[in-house]
Amino acid sequence: MRFVDEFRDAELGRALAGEILGLVEPGRHYKVMEVCGGHTHSIYKYGVDDLLPTNVELVHGPGCPVCVIPMGRVDDGIALAHIEGVIFTCFGDMMRVPGSRGTLLDAKAAGADVRMVYSPLDALRIAKEHPDREVIFYAIGFETTAPSTALTLKRARAERVTNFSCMCNHVTIVPPLRALLESPDLRLDGFVGPGHVSTIVGARPFEFIPADYGKPVVISGFEPLDILQSVAMILRQIAAGRCEVENQYTRVVPYDGNLRALEVMAEVFELRPHFEWRGLGFISHSGLRLSDAYADLDAERRFGVPGVRVADPKACQCGEVLKGVIKPWECKVFGTACTPERPIGTCMVSSEGACAAYYNYGRFARDREVV
Amino acid sequence: MSCGAEHCITCGDDGVPMRVLRLDDERGLALCADGEGAHHTVETALVEPVAPGDELLVHAGVALVAL
């Protein structure tokens, strides 16, 4: 397939690995964070980190939307799902995220009508098929997914679907990156920037990272050669003493993003004063809620939610994993009490989560050989 | 496009290349086929105008970019 096969070419991959080897300074340790969960997944699926020299370490960032949902928001969703007559819809991975008293799957087993959808449009279709029921869509995701929710809410308004509403948990990518960069226990040399978030927001919002923190950023695609090339571009910047935002994913990402998507998001959403992130705590202006113009489609305002804050489980070190301070397998419960079948922390739930990706693909590759 | 144990495409900041088969101009929707031939209804508001045969990058039911 076009845009896929050529980015999985083994010969080109070997050449890039050789180039990367030539760019690193012996004795220096390089830590590069891939922000996006999609990159984490690709890195483990294709063994990208096995092609890197041992002194180039990939650190997994907070870019999996499922992994950063705090328990209290899961509990709020479950409370909505248990309301008589409600059909509660959400993406597949969200159903397995543990709240303080179980998951949405457990709620379904207990009688709640919880359904998995592939898109908000599917949830709207269910609402049209069941005009006598209230249909709630549990929206999660970064700026990649937020336009999809926004367009669906506009469509619900245009088509006068009154039994549809949305519990909005959308988050924005820049505030958590700034919070990470302010974290005293973090030492990074550069960022592999998120590819599909950038199709919406563009590359420009990441310019503060080189400007304020002196770290290079390379927006990257998701195929194995995309990621290898992005690592090479970061190392080339470091070797040359440069520090800027570069766009490796030019076949998809316009530098200024998608203005139509940004407009529709600005119409439907507004920033919350603060939003809680799993493991990272409250971050100012990092979450979205529905704007006053769309208040009638806001499930939180239509039904009310308990809104109780629940502390992360003590045994779980998702926060340190999300900040890249520890590797997934260094967590006390990794692979023992916490597995993809019975997750304690959210990083083990989604296949984009660092722990699940490590568990599924990489747990035997802790001691890498030099390429 | 599945949310199986392997990969959750909708919440993984993931994009799926699809080809436009047919347009519903009135509703701003397109019938598209993914690489395996499976059909999907896709919102095209962010990438219009599109025509049958165009390739789109789709995330959570919305075309983000025309390839």
Interface residues (C-beta under 8 A of the other chain):
Chain A: M1 R2 F3 V4 C36 G37 G38 H41 G63 C64 P65 V66 F91 G92 D93 M94 M116 Y118 S119 P120 L121 D122 I140 G141 F142 T144 T145 P147 S148 L151 T152 R155 P194 G195 H196 V197 T199 I200 F222 R251 V252 N258 R260 A261 V264 P340 S350 S351 E352
Chain B: M1 S2 C3 G4 A5 E6 H7 C8 I9 T10 C11 G12 D13 D14 G15 P17 G35 T41 E43 A45 L46 E55 L57 H59 A60 G61 V62 L64 V65 L67
